[in-house]
Amino acid sequence: MPLYLTRFSYTPATWAKLIKNPEDRREAAKQYIESVGGKLHGFWYAFGEHDGYNLWEAPDNVSMAATALAIGAGGALSSVQTTVLLTVEDTLVALQKASSIRYRPPGEQT
């Protein structure tokens, strides 16, 4: 199954709720992804541009998109960005396929 990295940030109101009532959000994240047949591999909080990161496994892009949409629609996040992660093997296949594509830069004639 494909892996996905999600970067997210909470709204100030969400942080206020968590300060008032601390909660381990890993269990909620696990339930969300398992509901579409996936798995949560990791959940981290961070300093910096994003408040946290999740590493997910999902059956396909549609399942992961549905999970991200449902979480985003909940209103607790100020931002959420999900990236599809490629294995080294998939990247090697993509590199081989790329060698057969004849790219033409803009403004150049063939």
N, C-alpha and C positions, 0 to 999 in steps of 0.2 A: 504494500500500500504506500502511496506517496506520503512524504513528510511535509509539514507546513510550519513556518515560524510566524507567530503573531506578536506584534509589538502593540502595546495598548497604553493608554493613559486614562486615569479616572478623572471625573469632574471634581471640583472642590466640594460639592455637596456629598459625593460618594465618599471622599476621604473623611469628611466630618462624620458621616454615619459609621464608618469603620473605626474611627477614633472613639466614638461613643460606645460602640458595640463591636469590638474586634472579632473578626471572623476569618477562618482559613478558607479562601475561595477556591482552593484546589479541588475540593469535592464537587462544588458546583460545576467547575470547568470539566471535570471528568464526566459528570452526568450528561452535560451538553454533547460532548463528542461521542460518548458511547451510544447516545440515542440515535446516531446516524451510522453506527457500526464502526466507529473509530476508537482511538486510544490516546490518552494524554500521556506524553512521555516526560514532561517537565513543566514547571510553573515557577517563575522567578520574579522577584521585585528588583528594581534597579534605581540608581541615581542617574539623572541625565535627562535626555530628550523624552524618553518613554518611562512610564512608571513600572511596567512589567513586560515579561516575555513568556510565551507559551510555546512548547514544541508538541505538535499534534501529529497523529497519523490518521488519515481518513481514506475511505474506499476510493474516492474520486474527488475532482474539483467541485462538482455540484454539491456533494455532501459537506465539504468544507465551507463552501460559499453559504450554504443554508445555515450552518452553525455560526459563521461570522455575522450574517445578517440578523439572526435571532439575538445574538449578544449585543450587537450594535443598536438594535431597535429597543433594547431594554432601557436606554437612557443613562446608564451609570458611567459610560465612557465618554471622554471628550474626543478620543481618537482611537482608531483600530486599523491596523494594516497587516495583511497576511501575505506572506511570500511562499510560493511553492519552492521546495528545495529539491534539487536534482542530485542523484547519486553520482559518483565519479564515473561509473559505468555508463549511465545515461548521458553524461556530458561528453564522454568519448564518442558515443554513437552520434550525438549531435554535431561534434566536430567533424566526424567523417562525412556526414550528410552535408554540412556547410561547405565542404570542399567542392561539391558538385554544383553549387549555386553560383551563377555568374552575376555578381553584384556590379551595378553601374552607378557610380556616384552622381549626384544631381549635377546637371549642366554639362556632363560629358557625353559625347556621341559614341555610339557603338561601332 
